Amino acid sequence: MTTTMPSRAAIDAAGDLDFNATRSEKQANISLTAGPAGITVTVEWTGPLSGIPAAIERLRAAGVLELVTPPKGTAAAAPYGATPRKAGEKVSPEWNGAGEAMCPVHKRILKQGKWGMYCSAKGEDETYCNLKFAE
């Protein structure tokens, strides 16, 4: 029978562990893409995690961060399809050339359901469109 455990002699011969010694950090590979108003900036970082704050400061000094942040005093642009409305408020559908009601966000023809018209579009998170339509 073989064992993978060290022998007592090997343990006694081993030196003490230095818990105060600095350890090398693992390398991080990070890709970040940001961009309002049609400007897209992709930043790729390869290095230790502790170097990220210095990299962000270098981006700030180079003016890159100002490209992807809206000017102070202006509201950030709402993402496509986000319409500010109160909960439970119904929106008016759009109409296509054939006179059919369409979802203003997904541009799909609305279907008639048990509780009124609805949009059958599913998002990336597998949830259905939650707009309520005035008839």
Contact map, one row per residue, 1 for C-alpha under 8 A:
111000000000000000000000000000000000000000000000000000000000000000000000000000000000000000000000000000000000000000000000000000000000000
111100000000000000000000000000000000000000000000000000000000000000000000000000000000000000000000000000000000000000000000000000000000000
111110000000000000000000000000000000000000000000000000000000000000000000000000000000000000000000000000000000000000000000000000000000000
011111000000000000000000000000000000000000000000000000000000000000000000000000000000000000000000000000000000000000000000000000000000000
001111100000000000000000000000000000000000000000000000000000000000000000000000000000000000000000000000000000000000000000000000000000000
000111110110000000000000000000000000000000000000000000000000000000000000000000000000000000000000000000000000000000000000000000000000000
000011111110000000000000000000000000000000000000000000000000000000000000000000000000000000000000000000000000000000000000000000000000000
000001111111000000000000000000000000000000000000000000000000000000000000000000000000000000000000000000000000000000000000000000000000000
000000111111100000000000000000000000000000000000000000000000000000000000000000000000000000000000000000000000000000000000000000000000000
000001111111110000000000000000000000000000000000000000000000000000000000000000000000000000000000000000000000000000000000000000000000000
000001111111110000000000000000000000000000000000000000000000000000000000000000000000000000000000000000000000000000000000000000000000000
000000011111111000000000000000000000000000000000000000000000000000000000000000000000000000000000000000000000000000000000000000000000000
000000001111111000000000000000000000000000000000000000000000000000000000000000000000000000000000000000000000000000000000000000000000000
000000000111111100000000000000000000000000000000000000000000000000000000000000000000000000000000000000000000000000000000000000000000000
000000000001111110000000000000000000000000000000000000000000000000000000000000000000000000000000000000000000000000000000000000000000000
000000000000011111000000000000000000000000000000000000000000000000000000000000000000000000000000000000000000000000000000000000000000000
000000000000001111100000000000000000000000000000000000000000000000000000000000000000000000000000000000000000000000000000000000000000000
000000000000000111111000000000000000000000000000000000000000000000000000000000000000000000000000000000000000000000000000000000000000000
000000000000000011111000000000000000000000000000000000000000000000000000000000000000000000000000000000000000000000000000000000000000000
000000000000000001111100000000000000000000000000000000000000000000000000000000000000000000000000000000000000000000000000000000000000000
000000000000000001111110000000000000000000000000000000000000000000000000000000000000000000000000000000000000000000000000000000000000000
000000000000000000011111000000000000000000000000000000000000000000000000000000000000000000000000000000000000000000000000000000000000000
000000000000000000001111100000000000000000000000000000000000000000000000000000000000000000000000000000000000000000000000000000000000000
000000000000000000000111110000000000000000000000000000000000000000000000000000000000000000000000000000000000000000000000000000000000000
000000000000000000000011111000000000000000000001100000000000000000000000000000000000000000000000000000000000000000000000000000000000000
000000000000000000000001111100000000000000000011100000000000000000000000000000000000000000000000000000000000000000000000000000000000000
000000000000000000000000111110000000000000000111100000000000000000000000000000000000000000000000000000000000000000000000000000000000000
000000000000000000000000011111000000000000001111100000000000000000000000000000000000000000000000000000000000000000000000000000000000000
000000000000000000000000001111100000000000011110000000000000000000000000000000000000000000000000000000000000000000000000000000000000000
000000000000000000000000000111110000000000011100000000000000000000000000000000000000000000000000000000000000000000000000000000000000000
000000000000000000000000000011111000000001111000000000000000000000000000000000000000000000000000000000000000000000000000000000000000000
000000000000000000000000000001111100000001110000000000000000000000000000000000000000000000000000000000000000000000000000000000000000000
000000000000000000000000000000111110000111100000000000000000000000000000000000000000000000000000000000000000000000000000000000000000000
000000000000000000000000000000011111000111000000000000000000000000010000000000000000000000000000000000000000000000000000000000000000000
000000000000000000000000000000001111111110000000000000000000000000111000000000000000000000000000000000000000000000000000000000000000000
000000000000000000000000000000000111111100000000000000000000000000011100000010000000000000000000000000000000000000000000000000000000000
000000000000000000000000000000000011111000000000000000000000000000000000000010000000000000000000000000000000000000000000000000000000000
000000000000000000000000000000000011111100000000000000000000000000000000000000000000000000000000000000000000000000000000000000000000000
000000000000000000000000000000000011111110000000000000000000000000110000000000000000000000000000000000000000000000000000000000000000000
000000000000000000000000000000001111011111000000000000000000000000010000000000000000000000000000000000000000000000000000000000000000000
000000000000000000000000000000001110001111100000000000000000000100010000000000000000000000000000000000000000000000000000000000000000000
000000000000000000000000000000111100000111110000000000000000000000000000000000000000000000000000000000000000000000000000000000000000000
000000000000000000000000000000111000000011111000000000000000000000000000000000000000000000000000000000000000000000000000000000000000000
000000000000000000000000000011110000000001111100000000000000000000000000000000000000000000000000000000000000000000000000000000000000000
000000000000000000000000000111100000000000111110000100000000000000000000000000000000000000000000000000000000000000000000000000000000000
000000000000000000000000001111000000000000011111000000000000000000000000000000000000000000000000000000000000000000000000000000000000000
000000000000000000000000011110000000000000001111101000000000000000000000000000000000000000000000000000000000000000000000000000000000000
000000000000000000000000111100000000000000000111111100000000000000000000000000000000000000000000000000000000000000000000000000000000000
000000000000000000000000111100000000000000000011111100000000000000000000000000000000000000000000000000000000000000000000000000000000000
000000000000000000000000000000000000000000000001111110000000000000000000000000000000000000000000000000000000000000000000000000000000000
000000000000000000000000000000000000000000000011111111100000000000000000000000000000000000000000000000000000000000000000000000000000000
000000000000000000000000000000000000000000001001111111110000000000000000000000000000000000000000000000000000000000000000000000000000000
000000000000000000000000000000000000000000000000011111111000000000000000000000000000000000000000000000000000000000000000000000000000000
000000000000000000000000000000000000000000000000001111111100000000000000000000000000000000000000000000000000000000000000000000000000000
000000000000000000000000000000000000000000000000001111111110000000000000000000000000000000000000000000000000000000000000000000000000000
000000000000000000000000000000000000000000000000000111111111000000000000000000000000000000000000000000000000000000000000000000000000000
000000000000000000000000000000000000000000000000000011111111100000000000000000000000000000000000000000000000000000000000000000000000000
000000000000000000000000000000000000000000000000000001111111110000000000000000000000000000000000000000000000000000000000000000000000000
000000000000000000000000000000000000000000000000000000111111111110000000000000000000000000000000000000000000000000000000000000000000000
000000000000000000000000000000000000000000000000000000011111111111000000000000000000000000000000000000000000000000000000000000000000000
000000000000000000000000000000000000000000000000000000001111111100000000000000000000000000000000000000000000000000000000000000000000000
000000000000000000000000000000000000000000000000000000000111111100000000000000000000000000000000000000000000000000000000000000000000000
000000000000000000000000000000000000000000000000000000000011111111100000000000000000000000000000000000000000000000000000000000000000000
000000000000000000000000000000000000000010000000000000000011111111110000000000000000000000000000000000000000000000000000000000000000000
000000000000000000000000000000000000000000000000000000000011001111111000000000000000000000000000000000000000000000000000000000000000000
000000000000000000000000000000000000000000000000000000000001001111111110000000000000000000000000000000000000000000000000000000000000000
000000000000000000000000000000000010001000000000000000000000001111111100000000000000000000000000000000000000000000000000000000000000000
000000000000000000000000000000000111001110000000000000000000000111111100000000000000000000000000000000000000000000000000000000000000000
000000000000000000000000000000000011000000000000000000000000000011111110000000000000000000000000000000000000000000000000000000000000000
000000000000000000000000000000000001000000000000000000000000000001111111011100000000000000000000000000000000000000000000000000000000000
000000000000000000000000000000000000000000000000000000000000000001001111110000000000000000000000000000000000000000000000000000000000000
000000000000000000000000000000000000000000000000000000000000000000000111110000000000000000000000000000000000000000000000000000000000000
000000000000000000000000000000000000000000000000000000000000000000000011111000000000000000000000000000000000000000000000000000000000000
000000000000000000000000000000000000000000000000000000000000000000000111111100000000000000000000000000000000000000000000000000000000000
000000000000000000000000000000000000000000000000000000000000000000000100111110000000000000000000000000000000000000000000000000000000000
000000000000000000000000000000000000000000000000000000000000000000000100011111000000000000000000000000000000000000000000000000000000000
000000000000000000000000000000000001100000000000000000000000000000000000001111100000000000000000000000000000000000000000000000000000000
000000000000000000000000000000000000000000000000000000000000000000000000000111110110000000000000000000000000000000000000000000000000000
000000000000000000000000000000000000000000000000000000000000000000000000000011111100000000000000000000000000000000000000000000000000000
000000000000000000000000000000000000000000000000000000000000000000000000000001111100000000000000000000000000000000000000000000000000000
000000000000000000000000000000000000000000000000000000000000000000000000000000111110000000000000000000011100000000000000000000000000000
000000000000000000000000000000000000000000000000000000000000000000000000000001111111000000000000000000000000000000000000000000000000000
000000000000000000000000000000000000000000000000000000000000000000000000000001001111100000000000000000000000000000000000000000000000000
000000000000000000000000000000000000000000000000000000000000000000000000000000000111110000000000000000000000000000000000000000000000000
000000000000000000000000000000000000000000000000000000000000000000000000000000000011111010000000000000000000000000000000000000000000000
000000000000000000000000000000000000000000000000000000000000000000000000000000000001111110000000000000000000000000000000000000000000000
000000000000000000000000000000000000000000000000000000000000000000000000000000000000111110000000000000000000000000000000000000000000000
000000000000000000000000000000000000000000000000000000000000000000000000000000000000011111000000000000000000000000000000000000000001000
000000000000000000000000000000000000000000000000000000000000000000000000000000000000111111100000000000000000000000000000000000000001000
000000000000000000000000000000000000000000000000000000000000000000000000000000000000000111110000000000000000000000000000000000000011110
000000000000000000000000000000000000000000000000000000000000000000000000000000000000000011111000000000000000000000000000000000000011110
000000000000000000000000000000000000000000000000000000000000000000000000000000000000000001111100000000000000000000000000000000000000111
000000000000000000000000000000000000000000000000000000000000000000000000000000000000000000111110000011110000000000000000000000000000110
000000000000000000000000000000000000000000000000000000000000000000000000000000000000000000011111000011110000000000000000000000000000000
000000000000000000000000000000000000000000000000000000000000000000000000000000000000000000001111111111000000000000000000000000000000000
000000000000000000000000000000000000000000000000000000000000000000000000000000000000000000000111111111000000000000000000000000000000000
000000000000000000000000000000000000000000000000000000000000000000000000000000000000000000000011111100000000000000000000000000000000000
000000000000000000000000000000000000000000000000000000000000000000000000000000000000000000000011111100000000000000000000000000000000000
000000000000000000000000000000000000000000000000000000000000000000000000000000000000000000000011111110000000000000000000000000000000000
000000000000000000000000000000000000000000000000000000000000000000000000000000000000000000000011111111000000110000000000000000000000000
000000000000000000000000000000000000000000000000000000000000000000000000000000000000000000001111001111100000110000000000000000000000000
000000000000000000000000000000000000000000000000000000000000000000000000000000000000000000001111000111110011110000000010000000000000000
000000000000000000000000000000000000000000000000000000000000000000000000000000000000000000001100000011111111110000000010000000000000000
000000000000000000000000000000000000000000000000000000000000000000000000000000001000000000001100000001111110000000000000000000000000000
000000000000000000000000000000000000000000000000000000000000000000000000000000001000000000000000000000111110000000000000000000000000000
000000000000000000000000000000000000000000000000000000000000000000000000000000001000000000000000000000111111000000000010100000000000000
000000000000000000000000000000000000000000000000000000000000000000000000000000000000000000000000000001111111100000000000000000000000000
000000000000000000000000000000000000000000000000000000000000000000000000000000000000000000000000000001100111110000000011100000000000000
000000000000000000000000000000000000000000000000000000000000000000000000000000000000000000000000000111100011111000000010000000000000000
000000000000000000000000000000000000000000000000000000000000000000000000000000000000000000000000000111100001111100001111000000000000000
000000000000000000000000000000000000000000000000000000000000000000000000000000000000000000000000000000000000111110001111000000000000000
000000000000000000000000000000000000000000000000000000000000000000000000000000000000000000000000000000000000011111011100000000000000000
000000000000000000000000000000000000000000000000000000000000000000000000000000000000000000000000000000000000001111111100000000000000000
000000000000000000000000000000000000000000000000000000000000000000000000000000000000000000000000000000000000000111110000000000000000000
000000000000000000000000000000000000000000000000000000000000000000000000000000000000000000000000000000000000000011111000000000000000000
000000000000000000000000000000000000000000000000000000000000000000000000000000000000000000000000000000000000000111111100000000000000101
000000000000000000000000000000000000000000000000000000000000000000000000000000000000000000000000000000000000011110111110000000000001101
000000000000000000000000000000000000000000000000000000000000000000000000000000000000000000000000000000000000011110011111000000001011100
000000000000000000000000000000000000000000000000000000000000000000000000000000000000000000000000000001100101111000001111100000011110000
000000000000000000000000000000000000000000000000000000000000000000000000000000000000000000000000000000000001011000000111110000011000000
000000000000000000000000000000000000000000000000000000000000000000000000000000000000000000000000000000000101000000000011111000011000000
000000000000000000000000000000000000000000000000000000000000000000000000000000000000000000000000000000000000000000000001111111111000000
000000000000000000000000000000000000000000000000000000000000000000000000000000000000000000000000000000000000000000000000111111111000000
000000000000000000000000000000000000000000000000000000000000000000000000000000000000000000000000000000000000000000000000011111100000000
000000000000000000000000000000000000000000000000000000000000000000000000000000000000000000000000000000000000000000000000011111100000000
000000000000000000000000000000000000000000000000000000000000000000000000000000000000000000000000000000000000000000000000011111110000000
000000000000000000000000000000000000000000000000000000000000000000000000000000000000000000000000000000000000000000000000011111111000000
000000000000000000000000000000000000000000000000000000000000000000000000000000000000000000000000000000000000000000000011111001111100000
000000000000000000000000000000000000000000000000000000000000000000000000000000000000000000000000000000000000000000000111111000111110000
000000000000000000000000000000000000000000000000000000000000000000000000000000000000000000000000000000000000000000000010000000011111000
000000000000000000000000000000000000000000000000000000000000000000000000000000000000000001100000000000000000000000000110000000001111100
000000000000000000000000000000000000000000000000000000000000000000000000000000000000000111100000000000000000000000001100000000000111110
000000000000000000000000000000000000000000000000000000000000000000000000000000000000000001111000000000000000000000011100000000000011111
000000000000000000000000000000000000000000000000000000000000000000000000000000000000000001111000000000000000000000000000000000000001111
000000000000000000000000000000000000000000000000000000000000000000000000000000000000000000010000000000000000000000011000000000000000111
